[in-house]
Amino acid sequence: MSEPRFVVVRNDEEQYSIWSADRELPPGWHDAGFTGTRAECLAHVDEVWTDMRPRSVREAAR
Protein backbone atom coordinates (compact mmCIF):
# COMPACT_ATOMS: atom_id res chain seq x y z
CA MET A 1 0.00 0.00 0.00
CA SER A 2 1.37 3.43 -0.94
CA GLU A 3 1.59 6.35 1.44
CA PRO A 4 -1.10 9.03 1.25
CA ARG A 5 -0.16 12.08 -0.83
CA PHE A 6 -0.29 15.62 0.45
CA VAL A 7 0.03 19.05 -1.14
CA VAL A 8 1.71 22.09 0.39
CA VAL A 9 -0.75 24.99 0.57
CA ARG A 10 -0.35 28.69 1.32
CA ASN A 11 -2.86 31.36 2.23
CA ASP A 12 -2.90 35.06 1.34
CA GLU A 13 -0.92 35.85 4.51
CA GLU A 14 1.82 33.50 3.19
CA GLN A 15 1.27 30.97 5.98
CA TYR A 16 1.89 27.35 4.99
CA SER A 17 0.20 24.07 5.76
CA ILE A 18 -0.29 20.68 4.17
CA TRP A 19 -3.53 19.22 2.86
CA SER A 20 -4.58 15.79 1.67
CA ALA A 21 -4.02 15.70 -2.10
CA ASP A 22 -7.31 13.91 -2.71
CA ARG A 23 -9.43 16.64 -1.09
CA GLU A 24 -10.57 20.00 -2.40
CA LEU A 25 -8.54 22.86 -0.96
CA PRO A 26 -10.28 24.85 1.77
CA PRO A 27 -11.34 28.43 0.98
CA GLY A 28 -8.48 30.92 1.18
CA TRP A 29 -5.73 28.34 0.58
CA HIS A 30 -3.83 27.85 -2.67
CA ASP A 31 -1.54 25.12 -4.01
CA ALA A 32 2.06 26.15 -3.31
CA GLY A 33 3.45 23.83 -5.97
CA PHE A 34 4.77 20.92 -3.93
CA THR A 35 3.20 17.45 -3.54
CA GLY A 36 4.62 14.42 -1.71
CA THR A 37 4.33 12.27 1.35
CA ARG A 38 3.43 13.89 4.65
CA ALA A 39 7.10 13.87 5.72
CA GLU A 40 8.27 15.33 2.38
CA CYS A 41 5.67 18.10 2.53
CA LEU A 42 6.50 18.98 6.13
CA ALA A 43 10.21 19.09 5.25
CA HIS A 44 9.44 21.40 2.34
CA VAL A 45 7.40 23.72 4.59
CA ASP A 46 10.31 23.81 7.07
CA GLU A 47 12.62 24.82 4.21
CA VAL A 48 10.48 27.55 2.62
CA TRP A 49 8.61 29.06 5.59
CA THR A 50 11.48 30.82 7.29
CA ASP A 51 9.55 33.74 8.79
CA MET A 52 6.47 32.56 10.66
CA ARG A 53 4.91 36.02 10.89
CA PRO A 54 1.91 36.64 8.65
CA ARG A 55 2.67 38.80 5.62
CA SER A 56 0.67 41.76 6.98
CA VAL A 57 2.74 41.76 10.19
CA ARG A 58 6.04 41.54 8.26
CA GLU A 59 5.01 44.44 6.02
CA ALA A 60 3.89 46.57 8.98
CA ALA A 61 7.29 46.05 10.65
CA ARG A 62 9.19 47.60 7.72
CHARMM-style PDB file with segment names, atoms N, HN, CA, C and O in Angstrom:
ATOM      1  N   MET     1       0.848  -1.181   0.000  1.00  0.00      PROA
ATOM      2  CA  MET     1       0.000   0.000   0.000  1.00  0.00      PROA
ATOM      3  C   MET     1       0.892   1.242   0.000  1.00  0.00      PROA
ATOM      4  O   MET     1       1.859   1.321   0.757  1.00  0.00      PROA
ATOM      5  N   SER     2       0.557   2.211  -0.857  1.00  0.00      PROA
ATOM      6  HN  SER     2      -0.229   2.147  -1.472  1.00  0.00      PROA
ATOM      7  CA  SER     2       1.370   3.426  -0.937  1.00  0.00      PROA
ATOM      8  C   SER     2       0.937   4.436   0.123  1.00  0.00      PROA
ATOM      9  O   SER     2      -0.191   4.417   0.615  1.00  0.00      PROA
ATOM     10  N   GLU     3       1.872   5.310   0.450  1.00  0.00      PROA
ATOM     11  HN  GLU     3       2.789   5.325   0.050  1.00  0.00      PROA
ATOM     12  CA  GLU     3       1.588   6.352   1.440  1.00  0.00      PROA
ATOM     13  C   GLU     3       0.615   7.374   0.870  1.00  0.00      PROA
ATOM     14  O   GLU     3       0.617   7.630  -0.334  1.00  0.00      PROA
ATOM     15  N   PRO     4      -0.213   7.957   1.723  1.00  0.00      PROA
ATOM     16  CA  PRO     4      -1.095   9.030   1.247  1.00  0.00      PROA
ATOM     17  C   PRO     4      -0.273  10.207   0.731  1.00  0.00      PROA
ATOM     18  O   PRO     4       0.835  10.459   1.206  1.00  0.00      PROA
ATOM     19  N   ARG     5      -0.825  10.923  -0.242  1.00  0.00      PROA
ATOM     20  HN  ARG     5      -1.725  10.718  -0.627  1.00  0.00      PROA
ATOM     21  CA  ARG     5      -0.160  12.080  -0.833  1.00  0.00      PROA
ATOM     22  C   ARG     5      -0.755  13.351  -0.245  1.00  0.00      PROA
ATOM     23  O   ARG     5      -1.949  13.432   0.044  1.00  0.00      PROA
ATOM     24  N   PHE     6       0.111  14.332  -0.080  1.00  0.00      PROA
ATOM     25  HN  PHE     6       1.081  14.266  -0.315  1.00  0.00      PROA
ATOM     26  CA  PHE     6      -0.289  15.623   0.449  1.00  0.00      PROA
ATOM     27  C   PHE     6       0.200  16.713  -0.491  1.00  0.00      PROA
ATOM     28  O   PHE     6       1.101  16.492  -1.300  1.00  0.00      PROA
ATOM     29  N   VAL     7      -0.395  17.877  -0.379  1.00  0.00      PROA
ATOM     30  HN  VAL     7      -1.127  18.056   0.279  1.00  0.00      PROA
ATOM     31  CA  VAL     7       0.026  19.049  -1.141  1.00  0.00      PROA
ATOM     32  C   VAL     7       0.337  20.157  -0.141  1.00  0.00      PROA
ATOM     33  O   VAL     7      -0.353  20.310   0.866  1.00  0.00      PROA
ATOM     34  N   VAL     8       1.384  20.927  -0.432  1.00  0.00      PROA
ATOM     35  HN  VAL     8       1.944  20.802  -1.251  1.00  0.00      PROA
ATOM     36  CA  VAL     8       1.706  22.093   0.392  1.00  0.00      PROA
ATOM     37  C   VAL     8       0.798  23.223  -0.079  1.00  0.00      PROA
ATOM     38  O   VAL     8       0.680  23.485  -1.276  1.00  0.00      PROA
ATOM     39  N   VAL     9       0.160  23.887   0.879  1.00  0.00      PROA
ATOM     40  HN  VAL     9       0.256  23.675   1.851  1.00  0.00      PROA
ATOM     41  CA  VAL     9      -0.749  24.988   0.566  1.00  0.00      PROA
ATOM     42  C   VAL     9      -0.295  26.247   1.284  1.00  0.00      PROA
ATOM     43  O   VAL     9       0.400  26.186   2.298  1.00  0.00      PROA
ATOM     44  N   ARG    10      -0.703  27.397   0.737  1.00  0.00      PROA
ATOM     45  HN  ARG    10      -1.268  27.447  -0.086  1.00  0.00      PROA
ATOM     46  CA  ARG    10      -0.345  28.689   1.321  1.00  0.00      PROA
ATOM     47  C   ARG    10      -1.554  29.602   1.234  1.00  0.00      PROA
ATOM     48  O   ARG    10      -2.301  29.570   0.256  1.00  0.00      PROA
ATOM     49  N   ASN    11      -1.741  30.416   2.262  1.00  0.00      PROA
ATOM     50  HN  ASN    11      -1.134  30.442   3.057  1.00  0.00      PROA
ATOM     51  CA  ASN    11      -2.857  31.359   2.229  1.00  0.00      PROA
ATOM     52  C   ASN    11      -2.360  32.747   1.823  1.00  0.00      PROA
ATOM     53  O   ASN    11      -1.174  32.931   1.553  1.00  0.00      PROA
ATOM     54  N   ASP    12      -3.263  33.710   1.782  1.00  0.00      PROA
ATOM     55  HN  ASP    12      -4.227  33.560   2.001  1.00  0.00      PROA
ATOM     56  CA  ASP    12      -2.898  35.058   1.340  1.00  0.00      PROA
ATOM     57  C   ASP    12      -1.951  35.769   2.299  1.00  0.00      PROA
ATOM     58  O   ASP    12      -1.303  36.744   1.916  1.00  0.00      PROA
ATOM     59  N   GLU    13      -1.862  35.301   3.525  1.00  0.00      PROA
ATOM     60  HN  GLU    13      -2.387  34.509   3.836  1.00  0.00      PROA
ATOM     61  CA  GLU    13      -0.918  35.852   4.507  1.00  0.00      PROA
ATOM     62  C   GLU    13       0.437  35.132   4.440  1.00  0.00      PROA
ATOM     63  O   GLU    13       1.311  35.357   5.277  1.00  0.00      PROA
ATOM     64  N   GLU    14       0.595  34.265   3.433  1.00  0.00      PROA
ATOM     65  HN  GLU    14      -0.116  34.082   2.753  1.00  0.00      PROA
ATOM     66  CA  GLU    14       1.823  33.504   3.194  1.00  0.00      PROA
ATOM     67  C   GLU    14       2.161  32.571   4.355  1.00  0.00      PROA
ATOM     68  O   GLU    14       3.328  32.371   4.691  1.00  0.00      PROA
ATOM     69  N   GLN    15       1.117  32.007   4.958  1.00  0.00      PROA
ATOM     70  HN  GLN    15       0.169  32.169   4.684  1.00  0.00      PROA
ATOM     71  CA  GLN    15       1.274  30.967   5.976  1.00  0.00      PROA
ATOM     72  C   GLN    15       1.107  29.631   5.265  1.00  0.00      PROA
ATOM     73  O   GLN    15       0.275  29.506   4.367  1.00  0.00      PROA
ATOM     74  N   TYR    16       1.881  28.645   5.656  1.00  0.00      PROA
ATOM     75  HN  TYR    16       2.557  28.747   6.386  1.00  0.00      PROA
ATOM     76  CA  TYR    16       1.890  27.350   4.989  1.00  0.00      PROA
ATOM     77  C   TYR    16       1.230  26.275   5.835  1.00  0.00      PROA
ATOM     78  O   TYR    16       1.165  26.358   7.061  1.00  0.00      PROA
ATOM     79  N   SER    17       0.745  25.264   5.129  1.00  0.00      PROA
ATOM     80  HN  SER    17       0.798  25.197   4.133  1.00  0.00      PROA
ATOM     81  CA  SER    17       0.199  24.074   5.764  1.00  0.00      PROA
ATOM     82  C   SER    17       0.269  22.950   4.734  1.00  0.00      PROA
ATOM     83  O   SER    17       0.715  23.154   3.605  1.00  0.00      PROA
ATOM     84  N   ILE    18      -0.175  21.770   5.135  1.00  0.00      PROA
ATOM     85  HN  ILE    18      -0.537  21.605   6.052  1.00  0.00      PROA
ATOM     86  CA  ILE    18      -0.294  20.681   4.174  1.00  0.00      PROA
ATOM     87  C   ILE    18      -1.742  20.213   4.175  1.00  0.00      PROA
ATOM     88  O   ILE    18      -2.462  20.364   5.162  1.00  0.00      PROA
ATOM     89  N   TRP    19      -2.153  19.640   3.046  1.00  0.00      PROA
ATOM     90  HN  TRP    19      -1.569  19.517   2.244  1.00  0.00      PROA
ATOM     91  CA  TRP    19      -3.533  19.222   2.862  1.00  0.00      PROA
ATOM     92  C   TRP    19      -3.532  17.918   2.081  1.00  0.00      PROA
ATOM     93  O   TRP    19      -2.684  17.706   1.213  1.00  0.00      PROA
ATOM     94  N   SER    20      -4.465  17.063   2.384  1.00  0.00      PROA
ATOM     95  HN  SER    20      -5.153  17.234   3.089  1.00  0.00      PROA
ATOM     96  CA  SER    20      -4.577  15.790   1.670  1.00  0.00      PROA
ATOM     97  C   SER    20      -4.790  16.065   0.183  1.00  0.00      PROA
ATOM     98  O   SER    20      -5.677  16.835  -0.186  1.00  0.00      PROA
ATOM     99  N   ALA    21      -3.981  15.440  -0.665  1.00  0.00      PROA
ATOM    100  HN  ALA    21      -3.261  14.815  -0.365  1.00  0.00      PROA
ATOM    101  CA  ALA    21      -4.016  15.701  -2.104  1.00  0.00      PROA
ATOM    102  C   ALA    21      -5.329  15.265  -2.747  1.00  0.00      PROA
ATOM    103  O   ALA    21      -5.666  15.741  -3.831  1.00  0.00      PROA
ATOM    104  N   ASP    22      -6.066  14.380  -2.110  1.00  0.00      PROA
ATOM    105  HN  ASP    22      -5.792  13.993  -1.230  1.00  0.00      PROA
ATOM    106  CA  ASP    22      -7.311  13.907  -2.709  1.00  0.00      PROA
ATOM    107  C   ASP    22      -8.544  14.695  -2.247  1.00  0.00      PROA
ATOM    108  O   ASP    22      -9.676  14.295  -2.519  1.00  0.00      PROA
ATOM    109  N   ARG    23      -8.322  15.800  -1.557  1.00  0.00      PROA
ATOM    110  HN  ARG    23      -7.402  16.124  -1.337  1.00  0.00      PROA
ATOM    111  CA  ARG    23      -9.433  16.637  -1.088  1.00  0.00      PROA
ATOM    112  C   ARG    23      -9.364  18.012  -1.727  1.00  0.00      PROA
ATOM    113  O   ARG    23      -8.283  18.491  -2.068  1.00  0.00      PROA
ATOM    114  N   GLU    24     -10.506  18.640  -1.887  1.00  0.00      PROA
ATOM    115  HN  GLU    24     -11.385  18.250  -1.610  1.00  0.00      PROA
ATOM    116  CA  GLU    24     -10.573  20.003  -2.405  1.00  0.00      PROA
ATOM    117  C   GLU    24      -9.941  20.942  -1.380  1.00  0.00      PROA
ATOM    118  O   GLU    24     -10.132  20.778  -0.175  1.00  0.00      PROA
ATOM    119  N   LEU    25      -9.190  21.919  -1.866  1.00  0.00      PROA
ATOM    120  HN  LEU    25      -9.034  22.052  -2.845  1.00  0.00      PROA
ATOM    121  CA  LEU    25      -8.540  22.864  -0.957  1.00  0.00      PROA
ATOM    122  C   LEU    25      -9.590  23.702  -0.231  1.00  0.00      PROA
ATOM    123  O   LEU    25     -10.619  24.054  -0.807  1.00  0.00      PROA
ATOM    124  N   PRO    26      -9.322  24.018   1.037  1.00  0.00      PROA
ATOM    125  CA  PRO    26     -10.275  24.852   1.773  1.00  0.00      PROA
ATOM    126  C   PRO    26     -10.243  26.286   1.246  1.00  0.00      PROA
ATOM    127  O   PRO    26      -9.244  26.707   0.662  1.00  0.00      PROA
ATOM    128  N   PRO    27     -11.316  27.031   1.445  1.00  0.00      PROA
ATOM    129  CA  PRO    27     -11.341  28.430   0.984  1.00  0.00      PROA
ATOM    130  C   PRO    27     -10.179  29.227   1.572  1.00  0.00      PROA
ATOM    131  O   PRO    27      -9.845  29.089   2.749  1.00  0.00      PROA
ATOM    132  N   GLY    28      -9.575  30.061   0.735  1.00  0.00      PROA
ATOM    133  HN  GLY    28      -9.847  30.173  -0.221  1.00  0.00      PROA
ATOM    134  CA  GLY    28      -8.485  30.922   1.182  1.00  0.00      PROA
ATOM    135  C   GLY    28      -7.103  30.292   1.096  1.00  0.00      PROA
ATOM    136  O   GLY    28      -6.109  30.954   1.397  1.00  0.00      PROA
ATOM    137  N   TRP    29      -7.017  29.038   0.695  1.00  0.00      PROA
ATOM    138  HN  TRP    29      -7.824  28.500   0.451  1.00  0.00      PROA
ATOM    139  CA  TRP    29      -5.734  28.344   0.580  1.00  0.00      PROA
ATOM    140  C   TRP    29      -5.486  27.986  -0.871  1.00  0.00      PROA
ATOM    141  O   TRP    29      -6.409  27.639  -1.607  1.00  0.00      PROA
ATOM    142  N   HSD    30      -4.209  28.076  -1.279  1.00  0.00      PROA
ATOM    143  HN  HSD    30      -3.459  28.358  -0.681  1.00  0.00      PROA
ATOM    144  CA  HSD    30      -3.825  27.852  -2.666  1.00  0.00      PROA
ATOM    145  C   HSD    30      -2.669  26.851  -2.728  1.00  0.00      PROA
ATOM    146  O   HSD    30      -1.842  26.791  -1.818  1.00  0.00      PROA
ATOM    147  N   ASP    31      -2.620  26.080  -3.791  1.00  0.00      PROA
ATOM    148  HN  ASP    31      -3.292  26.128  -4.530  1.00  0.00      PROA
ATOM    149  CA  ASP    31      -1.545  25.117  -4.012  1.00  0.00      PROA
ATOM    150  C   ASP    31      -0.227  25.875  -4.115  1.00  0.00      PROA
ATOM    151  O   ASP    31      -0.105  26.800  -4.918  1.00  0.00      PROA
ATOM    152  N   ALA    32       0.762  25.487  -3.304  1.00  0.00      PROA
ATOM    153  HN  ALA    32       0.663  24.735  -2.653  1.00  0.00      PROA
ATOM    154  CA  ALA    32       2.062  26.154  -3.308  1.00  0.00      PROA
ATOM    155  C   ALA    32       3.067  25.450  -4.222  1.00  0.00      PROA
ATOM    156  O   ALA    32       4.243  25.815  -4.254  1.00  0.00      PROA
ATOM    157  N   GLY    33       2.604  24.445  -4.960  1.00  0.00      PROA
ATOM    158  HN  GLY    33       1.649  24.149  -4.934  1.00  0.00      PROA
ATOM    159  CA  GLY    33       3.453  23.834  -5.974  1.00  0.00      PROA
ATOM    160  C   GLY    33       4.310  22.668  -5.522  1.00  0.00      PROA
ATOM    161  O   GLY    33       5.275  22.318  -6.202  1.00  0.00      PROA
ATOM    162  N   PHE    34       3.984  22.055  -4.389  1.00  0.00      PROA
ATOM    163  HN  PHE    34       3.201  22.339  -3.836  1.00  0.00      PROA
ATOM    164  CA  PHE    34       4.767  20.917  -3.933  1.00  0.00      PROA
ATOM    165  C   PHE    34       3.814  19.828  -3.455  1.00  0.00      PROA
ATOM    166  O   PHE    34       2.912  20.095  -2.661  1.00  0.00      PROA
ATOM    167  N   THR    35       4.010  18.606  -3.934  1.00  0.00      PROA
ATOM    168  HN  THR    35       4.743  18.389  -4.579  1.00  0.00      PROA
ATOM    169  CA  THR    35       3.203  17.449  -3.538  1.00  0.00      PROA
ATOM    170  C   THR    35       4.147  16.322  -3.161  1.00  0.00      PROA
ATOM    171  O   THR    35       5.189  16.146  -3.793  1.00  0.00      PROA
ATOM    172  N   GLY    36       3.794  15.559  -2.137  1.00  0.00      PROA
ATOM    173  HN  GLY    36       2.948  15.702  -1.623  1.00  0.00      PROA
ATOM    174  CA  GLY    36       4.616  14.424  -1.715  1.00  0.00      PROA
ATOM    175  C   GLY    36       3.985  13.714  -0.534  1.00  0.00      PROA
ATOM    176  O   GLY    36       2.800  13.879  -0.243  1.00  0.00      PROA
ATOM    177  N   THR    37       4.795  12.928   0.131  1.00  0.00      PROA
ATOM    178  HN  THR    37       5.757  12.793  -0.105  1.00  0.00      PROA
ATOM    179  CA  THR    37       4.332  12.271   1.350  1.00  0.00      PROA
ATOM    180  C   THR    37       4.185  13.326   2.441  1.00  0.00      PROA
ATOM    181  O   THR    37       4.626  14.464   2.277  1.00  0.00      PROA
ATOM    182  N   ARG    38       3.575  12.950   3.533  1.00  0.00      PROA
ATOM    183  HN  ARG    38       3.216  12.026   3.665  1.00  0.00      PROA
ATOM    184  CA  ARG    38       3.425  13.891   4.654  1.00  0.00      PROA
ATOM    185  C   ARG    38       4.795  14.403   5.101  1.00  0.00      PROA
ATOM    186  O   ARG    38       4.980  15.605   5.290  1.00  0.00      PROA
ATOM    187  N   ALA    39       5.750  13.490   5.267  1.00  0.00      PROA
ATOM    188  HN  ALA    39       5.599  12.514   5.113  1.00  0.00      PROA
ATOM    189  CA  ALA    39       7.099  13.872   5.717  1.00  0.00      PROA
ATOM    190  C   ALA    39       7.786  14.788   4.708  1.00  0.00      PROA
ATOM    191  O   ALA    39       8.432  15.761   5.097  1.00  0.00      PROA
ATOM    192  N   GLU    40       7.652  14.486   3.416  1.00  0.00      PROA
ATOM    193  HN  GLU    40       7.127  13.696   3.100  1.00  0.00      PROA
ATOM    194  CA  GLU    40       8.271  15.330   2.382  1.00  0.00      PROA
ATOM    195  C   GLU    40       7.659  16.730   2.386  1.00  0.00      PROA
ATOM    196  O   GLU    40       8.372  17.727   2.271  1.00  0.00      PROA
ATOM    197  N   CYS    41       6.343  16.798   2.517  1.00  0.00      PROA
ATOM    198  HN  CYS    41       5.763  15.989   2.610  1.00  0.00      PROA
ATOM    199  CA  CYS    41       5.673  18.098   2.526  1.00  0.00      PROA
ATOM    200  C   CYS    41       6.053  18.910   3.760  1.00  0.00      PROA
ATOM    201  O   CYS    41       6.298  20.112   3.656  1.00  0.00      PROA
ATOM    202  N   LEU    42       6.104  18.275   4.917  1.00  0.00      PROA
ATOM    203  HN  LEU    42       5.905  17.299   5.003  1.00  0.00      PROA
ATOM    204  CA  LEU    42       6.497  18.984   6.134  1.00  0.00      PROA
ATOM    205  C   LEU    42       7.940  19.474   6.038  1.00  0.00      PROA
ATOM    206  O   LEU    42       8.251  20.573   6.499  1.00  0.00      PROA
ATOM    207  N   ALA    43       8.819  18.672   5.445  1.00  0.00      PROA
ATOM    208  HN  ALA    43       8.566  17.780   5.071  1.00  0.00      PROA
ATOM    209  CA  ALA    43      10.207  19.089   5.254  1.00  0.00      PROA
ATOM    210  C   ALA    43      10.274  20.291   4.310  1.00  0.00      PROA
ATOM    211  O   ALA    43      11.056  21.215   4.533  1.00  0.00      PROA
ATOM    212  N   HSD    44       9.465  20.277   3.268  1.00  0.00      PROA
ATOM    213  HN  HSD    44       8.829  19.526   3.086  1.00  0.00      PROA
ATOM    214  CA  HSD    44       9.435  21.403   2.335  1.00  0.00      PROA
ATOM    215  C   HSD    44       8.950  22.674   3.036  1.00  0.00      PROA
ATOM    216  O   HSD    44       9.525  23.746   2.843  1.00  0.00      PROA
ATOM    217  N   VAL    45       7.899  22.560   3.845  1.00  0.00      PROA
ATOM    218  HN  VAL    45       7.433  21.689   4.002  1.00  0.00      PROA
ATOM    219  CA  VAL    45       7.397  23.715   4.587  1.00  0.00      PROA
ATOM    220  C   VAL    45       8.493  24.263   5.506  1.00  0.00      PROA
ATOM    221  O   VAL    45       8.685  25.477   5.586  1.00  0.00      PROA
ATOM    222  N   ASP    46       9.208  23.376   6.198  1.00  0.00      PROA
ATOM    223  HN  ASP    46       9.052  22.390   6.133  1.00  0.00      PROA
ATOM    224  CA  ASP    46      10.308  23.815   7.069  1.00  0.00      PROA
ATOM    225  C   ASP    46      11.365  24.587   6.284  1.00  0.00      PROA
ATOM    226  O   ASP    46      11.963  25.532   6.800  1.00  0.00      PROA
ATOM    227  N   GLU    47      11.591  24.184   5.041  1.00  0.00      PROA
ATOM    228  HN  GLU    47      11.106  23.417   4.621  1.00  0.00      PROA
ATOM    229  CA  GLU    47      12.620  24.817   4.212  1.00  0.00      PROA
ATOM    230  C   GLU    47      12.175  26.191   3.692  1.00  0.00      PROA
ATOM    231  O   GLU    47      12.972  27.128   3.668  1.00  0.00      PROA
ATOM    232  N   VAL    48      10.916  26.315   3.280  1.00  0.00      PROA
ATOM    233  HN  VAL    48      10.268  25.554   3.300  1.00  0.00      PROA
ATOM    234  CA  VAL    48      10.484  27.552   2.625  1.00  0.00      PROA
ATOM    235  C   VAL    48       9.836  28.563   3.561  1.00  0.00      PROA
ATOM    236  O   VAL    48       9.817  29.754   3.250  1.00  0.00      PROA
ATOM    237  N   TRP    49       9.308  28.127   4.688  1.00  0.00      PROA
ATOM    238  HN  TRP    49       9.324  27.160   4.940  1.00  0.00      PROA
ATOM    239  CA  TRP    49       8.610  29.055   5.594  1.00  0.00      PROA
ATOM    240  C   TRP    49       9.568  29.469   6.695  1.00  0.00      PROA
ATOM    241  O   TRP    49       9.541  28.929   7.801  1.00  0.00      PROA
ATOM    242  N   THR    50      10.414  30.438   6.372  1.00  0.00      PROA
ATOM    243  HN  THR    50      10.436  30.877   5.474  1.00  0.00      PROA
ATOM    244  CA  THR    50      11.483  30.824   7.291  1.00  0.00      PROA
ATOM    245  C   THR    50      11.080  31.937   8.249  1.00  0.00      PROA
ATOM    246  O   THR    50      11.718  32.124   9.285  1.00  0.00      PROA
ATOM    247  N   ASP    51      10.039  32.669   7.918  1.00  0.00      PROA
ATOM    248  HN  ASP    51       9.521  32.518   7.076  1.00  0.00      PROA
ATOM    249  CA  ASP    51       9.551  33.744   8.785  1.00  0.00      PROA
ATOM    250  C   ASP    51       8.085  33.440   9.083  1.00  0.00      PROA
ATOM    251  O   ASP    51       7.232  33.576   8.206  1.00  0.00      PROA
ATOM    252  N   MET    52       7.797  33.036  10.295  1.00  0.00      PROA
ATOM    253  HN  MET    52       8.490  32.925  11.007  1.00  0.00      PROA
ATOM    254  CA  MET    52       6.470  32.560  10.663  1.00  0.00      PROA
ATOM    255  C   MET    52       5.431  33.680  10.790  1.00  0.00      PROA
ATOM    256  O   MET    52       4.238  33.403  10.913  1.00  0.00      PROA
ATOM    257  N   ARG    53       5.868  34.923  10.763  1.00  0.00      PROA
ATOM    258  HN  ARG    53       6.837  35.149  10.663  1.00  0.00      PROA
ATOM    259  CA  ARG    53       4.914  36.024  10.895  1.00  0.00      PROA
ATOM    260  C   ARG    53       4.042  36.117   9.642  1.00  0.00      PROA
ATOM    261  O   ARG    53       4.530  35.927   8.528  1.00  0.00      PROA
ATOM    262  N   PRO    54       2.755  36.410   9.825  1.00  0.00      PROA
ATOM    263  CA  PRO    54       1.905  36.640   8.652  1.00  0.00      PROA
ATOM    264  C   PRO    54       2.448  37.798   7.816  1.00  0.00      PROA
ATOM    265  O   PRO    54       3.111  38.694   8.339  1.00  0.00      PROA
ATOM    266  N   ARG    55       2.164  37.772   6.526  1.00  0.00      PROA
ATOM    267  HN  ARG    55       1.625  37.044   6.101  1.00  0.00      PROA
ATOM    268  CA  ARG    55       2.667  38.796   5.616  1.00  0.00      PROA
ATOM    269  C   ARG    55       2.314  40.208   6.081  1.00  0.00      PROA
ATOM    270  O   ARG    55       3.155  41.105   6.018  1.00  0.00      PROA
ATOM    271  N   SER    56       1.080  40.415   6.548  1.00  0.00      PROA
ATOM    272  HN  SER    56       0.397  39.686   6.599  1.00  0.00      PROA
ATOM    273  CA  SER    56       0.673  41.760   6.976  1.00  0.00      PROA
ATOM    274  C   SER    56       1.506  42.255   8.156  1.00  0.00      PROA
ATOM    275  O   SER    56       1.779  43.451   8.252  1.00  0.00      PROA
ATOM    276  N   VAL    57       1.908  41.370   9.043  1.00  0.00      PROA
ATOM    277  HN  VAL    57       1.685  40.398   8.965  1.00  0.00      PROA
ATOM    278  CA  VAL    57       2.740  41.756  10.194  1.00  0.00      PROA
ATOM    279  C   VAL    57       4.155  42.077   9.714  1.00  0.00      PROA
ATOM    280  O   VAL    57       4.751  43.054  10.168  1.00  0.00      PROA
ATOM    281  N   ARG    58       4.698  41.270   8.804  1.00  0.00      PROA
ATOM    282  HN  ARG    58       4.214  40.476   8.436  1.00  0.00      PROA
ATOM    283  CA  ARG    58       6.038  41.541   8.260  1.00  0.00      PROA
ATOM    284  C   ARG    58       6.070  42.893   7.563  1.00  0.00      PROA
ATOM    285  O   ARG    58       7.009  43.668   7.745  1.00  0.00      PROA
ATOM    286  N   GLU    59       5.034  43.179   6.758  1.00  0.00      PROA
ATOM    287  HN  GLU    59       4.271  42.549   6.610  1.00  0.00      PROA
ATOM    288  CA  GLU    59       5.007  44.439   6.018  1.00  0.00      PROA
ATOM    289  C   GLU    59       4.844  45.629   6.951  1.00  0.00      PROA
ATOM    290  O   GLU    59       5.413  46.690   6.697  1.00  0.00      PROA
ATOM    291  N   ALA    60       4.082  45.474   8.021  1.00  0.00      PROA
ATOM    292  HN  ALA    60       3.620  44.612   8.228  1.00  0.00      PROA
ATOM    293  CA  ALA    60       3.891  46.571   8.981  1.00  0.00      PROA
ATOM    294  C   ALA    60       5.174  46.863   9.760  1.00  0.00      PROA
ATOM    295  O   ALA    60       5.356  47.978  10.250  1.00  0.00      PROA
ATOM    296  N   ALA    61       6.054  45.886   9.878  1.00  0.00      PROA
ATOM    297  HN  ALA    61       5.907  44.981   9.480  1.00  0.00      PROA
ATOM    298  CA  ALA    61       7.287  46.049  10.646  1.00  0.00      PROA
ATOM    299  C   ALA    61       8.383  46.751   9.836  1.00  0.00      PROA
ATOM    300  O   ALA    61       9.429  47.096  10.386  1.00  0.00      PROA
ATOM    301  N   ARG    62       8.161  46.961   8.566  1.00  0.00      PROA
ATOM    302  HN  ARG    62       7.311  46.682   8.118  1.00  0.00      PROA
ATOM    303  CA  ARG    62       9.193  47.598   7.722  1.00  0.00      PROA
ATOM    304  C   ARG    62       9.337  49.056   8.014  1.00  0.00      PROA
ATOM    305  OT1 ARG    62      10.158  49.732   7.394  1.00  0.00      PROA
TER     306      ARG     62
END
